[in-house]
Amino acid sequence: MAVMIKKTFLGVLIAALLLCGVASGWAEVVQRLRILYLNDFHGFAEPFQPSGSPRVVGGLAHLAGEVERLRAGQPTLLLAAGDMIQGNQWANFFQGESSIRVMNAMGFDALVLGNHEFDFGQEVLKQRLSEAAFPVLGANVEGLSGIRPYIQKEIGDWKVLIVGVVTEDTPLMTHPANVGGLIFLPPEEALQRLAPEIRAWADLVVVLSHLGLPADRRLAQRVPGFHVIVGGHSHTRIEHPLLVNGTWIVQAWEHGKALGCLDLRRVDGKVALAGGRLIDIGPEKIAAPEIAALVETYGRRVQAALDEVIGEALIDLDGRGAREGETNLGNLLTDMLRWETGAETAVLNGGGIRADILQGPVRVRQVLDVLPFNNYPVVLRLTGKEIREFLEYGVSETGGHGGKFLQVSGLTFVYDPSGPSGRRVHEIAIGGRLLELERSYTVATHDFLAAGGDGHAVFRRAFPEQTAHPDWKREDQESRVVLYDRSRTIQEMVIAAIKEKQKVTAVREGRIRVQEGGTNRANMGE
């Protein structure tokens, strides 16, 4: 009997110890971490209604409210994958100061540089870096003080290392003067070089990337061993995490319309996915009061100037299709540039036309949303051969992915997207007459393209490097720079033209035609 009692007691004791183990030691084996993420915000702090959508979306205060809710009671990181300080006038009016201040208040843990962080120039960027209460990363950027390649962070039971990379094409995507003296290494090269030291310390390695989804996929294939890539740049809505070669890739769309939420767990030292999703943001979400007050404060300061009505659009003017075909807004803007400068033809890069103008009153803010960059008018003297060359380059990457596609005025052409590179463009005409390859023509554009922006080397050859200096003047009568007007921006020129015309309209009229299978058709920007 005594033996039985001892056995029973021993069994109860063992069961109790086992239960204690489950309650303490075993529970600690499973460790959880949440990553909240945002990318390509572009200063869209206030709720807005996208063109063609019946819904009002976004709103940084509502996004911040979701961040507070999802952070509660668990280890959480809040990360930004670039392009946070430039785009919408709520940010542009203050050269990104408003974005940084709100990010500080929200408690971001890290930001990776996006290509548009450079758009206000290096001095402004350095000021924004000094104001940031969080680290700004750029492992593949050399020559810029105030940034770090990576950070180490202990959060809960996790040792997390976050390394940041930005697209090496940044010098093509901002004014070349904004990145003078900087080197942008291939991201893969920078990460391979850092891999041994960063993997040795961390339980979790996160790549904070402003490369775009296709490049993130290549990165995961070629540089394995990272746990997560939090991406940006391509404005991709990734509903659920993508697994590529053992690396989870996430991205949260654009303009604060969604917040990404990635849940991870670690079991016996191995990181696994616990869940991942996007949370749509809109006015129906509870707003964070402190962030709402900041958004409103900055919004009031620009409201009066931006809401001035300067004219009326008689029809919807399409700007978002300007990266892949002729648009009526592209025609209107290039026409205005040609008329104002007196050039024979005018061209603008589709990537610089960022929004639509809907039928109805036209306000200053709409023009600045369409043309968010502070570029100046330029007129260059180029040969017909050079015009053909820049048109060929403009159609070398069709499908809407690059900004190099050109909107044109005073010029028509046909191109075959399936033709061999360098031989896609045909039937070029200026002023209704076929292009003469040896003749010289005046071509109006802006200083971004003139300096070789979006990779347009033809313009760069005609625009001497010294023009970047404020005291530059055209003294050489043989100079190919006919005009460089730094007394007004393209934005100011368009605002003045709309004020003068009052009622504006434009059509797609076959300036750019697509040839497929030997058949020409108007490129409708589809």
Buried (B, 14 or more C-beta within 10 A) or exposed (E): EEEEEEEEEEEEEEEEEEEEEEEEEEEEEEBBBBBBBBBBBBBBBBBBEBEEEEEBBBBBBBBBBBBBEBBEEEBBBBBBBBBBBBBBBBBBBBBBBBBBBBBBBBBBBBBBBBBBBBBBBBEBBBBBBEEBEBBBBBBBBEEBEBBBBBBEBEBEEBBBBBBBBBBBBBBBBBBBBBBEEBEBBEBBEBBEEBBEEBEEEBBBBBBBBBBBBEBBBBBBEEBEEBBBBBBBBBBBEBEEBBEBBEBBBBBBBBBBBBBBBBBBBBEEEEBEBBEBBBBBBBEEBEBBEBBBEBBBEBBEBBEEEBEEEBBBBEBBBBBBBBBBBBBBBBBBBBBBBBBBBEBBBBBBBBBBBBBBBBEEEBBBBBBBBBBBBBBBBBBBBBBBEBBBBBBBBBBBBBEBBBBBBBBBBBBBBBBBBEBEEEEBBBEBBBEEEEBBEEEEBBBBBBBBBBBBBBBBEBBBBBBBEEBBEEEBEEEEEEBBBBBBBEEEBBBBBBBBBBBEBEEBEBEBEBBBBBBEEEEBEBBBBE
